[in-house]
Amino acid sequence: MHSFTILILWLVATLTLSKVISRPGCGPVCTMYCEYGNVMDSDGCPICQCKESPCKDEQRPLEGYFCSSGPSYRECPSTHHCLIGPNDDFAVCCPRR
């Protein structure tokens, strides 16, 4: 019984590792700075192309608004919502759906 349990655990571990190893990883990306991050390909990997907008469907954020805390804070109008980037990289007003 003990040997059978070890065999089953070994098989599960081997199959799990083989799936992880066979998954293609994302390759290196260029060092170009992108304010809103990179465009993603169909596999979810970043490519060397910048997003033009952080908003959904590449909608344009309102200009002149900074909706995070700070001296230049400006609240978004009711037609928009505040989108704050990771590490407070940006704080823009994106259109509501």
C-alpha positions, 0 to 999 in steps of 0.5 A: 500500500505504501509503495502504491501511494508513493507511485501515485504521488510520483505520477501526479508530480511528474505530470504536473511538472511536465505541464508547467515546463511545456507551457511557453513563457513570454520572451523578453520585451524591448526596453522602451518605456510605456506610460500605460504599459505594453500591448499584450499578444494573444497569449497574454505576453507583452510585445514591444508596442505601447498602449495608447490608453489605460482605459478599456477598449483604448478609450481616451482618458480626460485630459487635465485630470489627475484623480489620485491624491496630491496637490494637483488632485482633480475629481473625475466628472460623473461620466468618468471613473478614476483609474489609478495605475500600479505604484501610482504611475498614473491616475486618469479619468476613464469613460464609464460604460 
